[in-house]
């Protein structure tokens, strides 16, 4: 098996040499970008003595990719978990999770193993859209089933559509908030959620939380929900301000988060100022509500 530390070191070294920067100049550029890191750390990464395995390291990797003129994800995709497995081996769902490469690595570095640990039985999302057509919050309620004994942690991942979105997460029921990792330059929030106690294998439990968004949001046009395992019932709902209603709403499914539009759509009626659609026995994929304004 290829040594993951060596593989990352080779990729980083090649990128630094191609850019022609010394470690001191690289350190200075990173500090100017708001992610200070020592020359010793950079040297360890480049020599293969260590990997950037902490969640806060990913702010540094994102900035490194910019400084070294690399495509987003070029460095993060070459980092591995402590046991040497790649994120793709651990997280087959990265094709549906927002910013899959970066998100799954942050989740791994938080020490959360999502694959086959907790299964969503039902999911309900309710998005609030104000009179300015901007998203204010989304309330999420999930019924989980524990597939292994002693589980009590999972991750929430959200990528905002609006640049520089001020995201905040608030537990409402059946969970508390652990560590939160934000990557503002990628509009990404990854939050550790904690159950009140370790769970028994096969146990069902409900949790609810709310994601809130700051002022100055762009005009809202969709609600996305990615699922990586079959879900018995998946409900997406939007409540619009009565004074500002869309002309039409439609529901759709797409295979991957990177797809621009669903392959097929279904019209969704608007009842007063609310629209909702429910899928039963939903298979892995990205589910959505889209709407159009005047």
C-alpha positions as CSV (number, residue, x, y, z in Angstrom):
1,X,0.0,0.0,0.0
2,X,1.3,3.5,-0.8
3,X,2.3,5.5,2.3
4,X,-0.3,8.3,2.5
5,X,2.1,10.6,4.2
6,X,4.7,10.2,1.4
7,X,2.0,10.6,-1.3
8,X,0.8,14.0,0.2
9,X,4.4,15.1,0.7
10,X,5.3,14.4,-3.0
11,X,2.3,16.3,-4.2
12,X,2.9,19.3,-2.0
13,X,6.7,19.4,-2.8
14,X,6.0,19.3,-6.6
15,X,3.5,22.2,-6.3
16,X,5.9,24.3,-4.2
17,X,8.8,23.7,-6.6
18,X,6.6,24.5,-9.6
19,X,5.6,27.8,-8.0
20,X,9.2,28.6,-7.0
21,X,8.4,29.7,-3.5
22,X,10.7,29.2,-0.5
23,X,9.1,28.0,2.8
24,X,9.6,31.4,4.3
25,X,7.8,33.2,1.5
26,X,5.1,30.5,1.6
27,X,4.7,31.1,5.4
28,X,4.4,34.8,4.9
29,X,1.8,34.4,2.2
30,X,-0.2,32.1,4.4
31,X,0.0,34.5,7.4
32,X,-1.2,37.4,5.1
33,X,-4.1,35.1,4.1
34,X,-5.2,34.8,7.7
35,X,-3.9,31.2,8.3
36,X,-0.5,31.4,10.1
37,X,1.5,28.3,10.1
38,X,5.1,27.7,11.2
39,X,8.0,26.9,8.8
40,X,8.5,23.7,10.9
41,X,5.0,22.5,10.1
42,X,5.4,23.2,6.4
43,X,8.7,21.4,6.4
44,X,7.2,18.4,8.2
45,X,4.4,18.3,5.6
46,X,6.8,18.6,2.7
47,X,9.2,16.0,4.0
48,X,6.5,13.5,4.9
49,X,7.1,13.6,8.6
50,X,3.4,14.5,9.3
51,X,0.0,15.1,7.7
52,X,-2.4,18.0,8.1
53,X,-4.9,15.9,10.0
54,X,-6.7,18.5,12.2
55,X,-9.8,20.2,11.1
56,X,-8.2,23.6,11.4
57,X,-5.5,22.5,8.9
58,X,-8.1,22.6,6.1
59,X,-8.2,26.4,6.2
60,X,-4.5,26.2,5.5
61,X,-4.8,23.7,2.7
62,X,-7.5,25.8,1.0
63,X,-5.2,28.9,1.2
64,X,-2.2,26.8,0.0
65,X,-4.2,25.7,-3.1
66,X,-4.8,29.4,-3.9
67,X,-1.2,30.5,-3.4
68,X,0.2,27.6,-5.4
69,X,-2.3,28.1,-8.2
70,X,-3.8,24.7,-7.7
71,X,-7.3,23.5,-8.5
72,X,-9.6,23.4,-5.4
73,X,-9.2,20.1,-3.7
74,X,-5.8,19.3,-5.3
75,X,-4.1,19.0,-1.9
76,X,-7.0,17.9,0.3
77,X,-7.8,14.9,-1.9
78,X,-4.3,13.6,-1.2
79,X,-4.6,13.6,2.6
80,X,-5.7,10.4,4.3
81,X,-7.1,9.2,7.6
82,X,-4.8,7.8,10.3
83,X,-5.3,4.2,9.2
84,X,-4.2,4.9,5.7
85,X,-7.6,4.5,4.0
86,X,-8.7,7.1,1.5
87,X,-11.8,9.3,2.1
88,X,-13.4,7.5,-0.9
89,X,-13.0,4.2,0.8
90,X,-14.5,5.5,4.0
91,X,-17.1,7.8,2.5
92,X,-18.8,6.5,-0.7
93,X,-21.3,9.3,-0.2
94,X,-18.9,12.1,-1.0
95,X,-20.5,12.4,-4.5
96,X,-23.7,13.6,-2.8
97,X,-22.4,15.5,0.2
98,X,-21.6,19.3,-0.3
99,X,-17.9,19.9,-1.2
100,X,-17.4,16.2,-0.7
101,X,-13.6,16.1,-0.7
102,X,-13.2,18.8,1.9
103,X,-16.3,17.9,4.0
104,X,-15.4,14.2,4.4
105,X,-11.9,15.0,5.4
106,X,-13.1,17.5,8.1
107,X,-15.5,14.8,9.3
108,X,-12.8,12.3,9.5
109,X,-10.5,14.7,11.4
110,X,-13.3,15.3,13.9
111,X,-13.1,11.6,14.6
112,X,-16.7,10.9,13.3
113,X,-17.2,7.7,11.3
114,X,-20.5,8.3,9.4
115,X,-20.4,5.3,7.1
116,X,-22.8,2.6,8.2
117,X,-22.9,3.9,11.8
118,X,-26.2,5.9,11.9
119,X,-29.0,5.5,9.4
120,X,-31.6,8.1,8.7
121,X,-35.1,6.7,8.9
122,X,-37.0,9.9,8.2
123,X,-35.8,13.4,7.3
124,X,-37.9,16.6,7.4
125,X,-36.5,20.0,6.2
126,X,-38.4,23.3,6.5
127,X,-36.9,26.3,4.9
128,X,-38.1,29.9,5.7
129,X,-37.9,32.5,3.0
130,X,-38.6,36.2,3.8
131,X,-40.3,39.0,1.9
132,X,-36.9,39.9,0.3
133,X,-36.8,36.4,-1.1
134,X,-33.8,35.6,1.1
135,X,-33.4,32.5,3.2
136,X,-33.5,33.1,6.9
137,X,-33.3,29.6,8.4
138,X,-33.9,25.9,7.9
139,X,-35.2,23.6,10.6
140,X,-34.3,19.9,10.2
141,X,-35.8,17.0,12.1
142,X,-34.3,13.5,11.7
143,X,-35.2,10.1,13.0
144,X,-32.0,8.1,13.3
145,X,-31.3,4.4,13.8
146,X,-28.1,3.3,15.5
147,X,-26.4,0.5,13.6
148,X,-23.7,-0.1,16.3
149,X,-23.5,-0.1,20.0
150,X,-22.4,3.1,21.8
151,X,-22.8,5.6,18.9
152,X,-23.6,9.2,19.9
153,X,-22.0,11.6,17.4
154,X,-22.7,12.5,13.8
155,X,-21.9,15.5,11.5
156,X,-24.1,18.1,9.9
157,X,-22.8,19.6,6.6
158,X,-24.1,22.7,4.9
159,X,-22.9,24.7,1.9
160,X,-24.6,28.0,1.5
161,X,-25.5,29.3,-2.0
162,X,-24.6,32.8,-1.0
163,X,-21.0,33.9,-0.8
164,X,-19.9,35.1,2.7
165,X,-23.0,33.7,4.3
166,X,-23.1,34.0,8.1
167,X,-24.2,30.5,9.1
168,X,-25.1,29.5,12.6
169,X,-26.4,26.2,13.9
170,X,-28.6,25.7,17.0
171,X,-29.7,22.3,18.5
172,X,-33.4,22.2,19.2
173,X,-34.2,18.7,20.5
174,X,-32.4,15.4,21.2
175,X,-28.8,16.7,20.6
176,X,-26.2,19.2,21.6
177,X,-23.6,21.0,19.6
178,X,-19.9,19.9,19.6
179,X,-17.1,21.3,17.5
180,X,-18.0,23.5,14.5
181,X,-15.7,24.0,11.6
182,X,-16.3,26.8,9.1
183,X,-14.6,27.4,5.8
184,X,-16.0,30.8,4.8
185,X,-14.2,30.9,1.5
186,X,-16.1,27.8,0.5
187,X,-19.4,28.8,2.2
188,X,-19.1,25.6,4.2
189,X,-20.1,24.7,7.7
190,X,-19.5,21.3,9.3
191,X,-20.9,20.8,12.8
192,X,-20.4,17.9,15.3
193,X,-23.8,16.9,16.8
194,X,-23.9,14.8,20.0
195,X,-26.7,12.7,21.3
196,X,-27.6,12.9,25.0
197,X,-26.1,9.4,25.7
198,X,-24.5,6.5,23.9
199,X,-27.1,4.6,21.9
200,X,-28.0,0.9,21.9
201,X,-27.7,-1.0,18.6
202,X,-31.0,-0.7,16.7
203,X,-32.2,2.1,18.9
204,X,-34.3,4.9,17.2
205,X,-34.1,8.5,18.3
206,X,-35.2,11.9,17.1
207,X,-33.1,15.1,16.9
208,X,-33.9,18.5,15.6
209,X,-31.7,21.6,14.8
210,X,-31.9,24.9,13.1
211,X,-29.5,26.5,10.6
212,X,-29.7,30.3,10.5
213,X,-28.3,32.6,7.9
214,X,-27.2,36.2,8.2
215,X,-28.6,39.3,6.4
216,X,-27.7,40.2,2.9
217,X,-28.5,36.8,1.4
218,X,-29.0,36.5,-2.4
219,X,-32.4,35.6,-3.8
220,X,-33.3,32.1,-2.8
221,X,-34.2,29.6,-5.6
222,X,-33.8,26.1,-4.2
223,X,-33.6,23.7,-1.3
224,X,-31.2,20.7,-1.5
225,X,-31.0,17.6,0.6
226,X,-28.3,14.9,0.0
227,X,-28.8,11.4,1.3
228,X,-26.3,8.6,1.2
229,X,-28.5,5.7,2.4
230,X,-32.1,4.8,1.7
231,X,-34.6,6.9,3.7
232,X,-38.2,5.7,4.5
233,X,-39.7,9.2,4.2
234,X,-38.0,12.4,3.0
235,X,-39.9,15.7,3.2
236,X,-38.7,19.0,1.8
237,X,-40.9,22.1,2.6
238,X,-40.6,25.8,2.0
239,X,-42.6,28.6,3.7
240,X,-42.5,31.8,1.8
241,X,-43.5,35.3,3.1
242,X,-47.1,35.8,2.1
243,X,-46.2,39.1,0.4
244,X,-43.6,37.4,-1.9
245,X,-44.6,34.2,-3.5
246,X,-42.9,32.3,-6.4
247,X,-44.7,31.7,-9.7
248,X,-44.0,28.0,-9.6
249,X,-42.3,25.3,-7.6
250,X,-41.0,21.9,-8.7
251,X,-39.3,18.9,-7.1
252,X,-36.5,16.9,-8.6
253,X,-33.7,14.4,-8.0
254,X,-30.1,14.5,-9.3
255,X,-27.4,11.9,-8.9
256,X,-24.6,14.2,-7.6
257,X,-24.2,17.5,-5.8
258,X,-22.2,18.9,-8.7
259,X,-25.1,18.5,-11.2
260,X,-26.6,21.8,-12.1
261,X,-30.2,20.7,-12.4
262,X,-32.3,17.6,-11.7
263,X,-32.8,15.3,-14.7
264,X,-36.6,15.3,-14.2
265,X,-38.9,17.5,-12.3
266,X,-42.4,17.3,-10.8
267,X,-44.7,20.3,-10.4
268,X,-45.5,21.1,-6.7
269,X,-48.6,23.0,-5.8
270,X,-48.3,26.2,-3.7
271,X,-50.8,26.0,-0.8
272,X,-51.2,29.5,0.6
273,X,-47.5,30.4,1.1
274,X,-46.2,26.9,1.6
275,X,-44.9,24.2,-0.7
276,X,-43.8,20.6,0.2
277,X,-43.0,17.3,-1.4
278,X,-42.5,13.9,0.2
279,X,-40.6,11.0,-1.2
280,X,-41.0,7.5,0.2
281,X,-38.3,4.9,0.2
282,X,-35.9,7.6,-1.2
283,X,-32.7,6.2,-2.6
284,X,-29.2,7.8,-2.3
285,X,-29.0,11.0,-4.3
286,X,-29.6,14.7,-4.1
287,X,-33.3,15.8,-3.7
288,X,-34.5,19.3,-4.3
289,X,-37.2,21.9,-4.4
290,X,-36.7,24.6,-7.0
291,X,-38.8,27.7,-7.5
292,X,-39.1,30.6,-9.9
293,X,-40.0,34.2,-9.2
294,X,-41.6,36.8,-11.5
